[in-house]
Amino acid sequence: MNPASLRWKIAALVTLASTVVAAMVGLLVHRATWQRALDTGTARAEVALGKSLASGLAETVPVRELPGAPAAQLRPGRQVVWYGLDHRDEPWMWAAQAYGDGRQAVSVQISMGSELLGLHALDRDMAKAALIALAVVVPVSVGLAELANRRLRRVARTARRIADGDLDARVRPPRGRRWGGRDEIADISAAVDSMAASLQHRLLAEQRFTADVAHDLRTPLMGLVAVAELLEEGEAAELVRDRVRVLRSLVEDLLEVSRLDAGAEVAERVRVPLAEVAEESAARVGVEARVLAAGSPVAETDPRRLDRILANLVLNAHRHGAPPVEIAIRDHVIEVRDRGPGFPAELLAGGPERFRTGAAERGRGHGLGLTIAQGQARVIGAGLTLANAPGGGAVAAVRLPRRPPG
């Protein structure tokens, strides 16, 4: 019953169009009927005046006493017919012919009361017929509009499912030809299905590439780690080990992303003290963060995955923001905030993208932290939203479900 629905707009448009058509037809019928009545009254008045003149018994009356008489047209030897009202406002058709100096005239009058009453009755009948027609047309138009609305809602639901990550969702419009061909809604449905198929193909190709790179790098990386540990102690050896650790972290992140893409991750939920997990996550990545919690909030979730989410958010705030980094916990919501420039506009508009970082220089992260946090949040059924605080800084909010999914 949404008044802004397309169904009611179509119904209103049909009602307006039907009303205008009924009014125009009624006006034309009214004018044609009245004109025919005037023509009939004119003919009757002329016949009556002719008979009166032919009888020779007609009495003359002063022209000025004729109600509504067109004095300029009343001339001797000329018949004039007009419609007017008498002193009691009753309708009459008058016919007159002036004599002598034009001050006296012979006149007759024909009552138009029955014609006018018939016209009023016709107007009422047309109004009733128009209302009955509207009472039938409006529900029918609403019902027909609902058929199109139902198809549009199906397209909208499918588009929302695709936006939520269900790349297998399709509208699948009927292929049969109706009424001579496909309509615009069928074209939109086909376009949405084509877009979803293209998007699914690209994302699957990207996921396969990520998984292949991660697995192909894993074996040589293990050998590189072993060789780096055999190097003699020194500044060069420590630099090599540091770069190897960065490369190992990247490969581990790639493997985690590939598992998340494959849907192989399953959450194991237990009751978790949120403040303790937040403190341990910040300490594990070596970031100084202030934890603000009211009481001892507890949620039923996967502690390992929650730790991965918070660790990536805290590390992202440390790398791309500015201190102090705060972790605020209230009820089932955990917010990580910094005092930096905030998230870039393109990240807020399109969401996190792998291998894309907001750092001006490419040496501060590989752009997988927010992607992993978003994927792990999806596994535990949590929502992850990114925003910029009004006073400055980036805010990442994790909303844990009050009841575990399933």
NORUR-V244477 format. One record per helix or strand. SS is the DSSP state (alpha for helix, beta for strand). FROM is the first residue (numbers start at 1). LEN is the number of residues. If there is no record, write none. Layout:
((SS FROM LEN) (SS FROM LEN))
//
This chain:
((alpha 6 50) (beta 60 3) (alpha 63 3) (beta 76 1) (beta 79 7) (beta 91 9) (beta 104 8) (alpha 113 51) (alpha 184 46) (alpha 235 28) (beta 270 4) (alpha 274 11) (beta 289 5) (beta 298 4) (alpha 303 18) (beta 325 6) (beta 333 5) (alpha 345 6) (alpha 369 11) (beta 383 6) (beta 394 6))
//
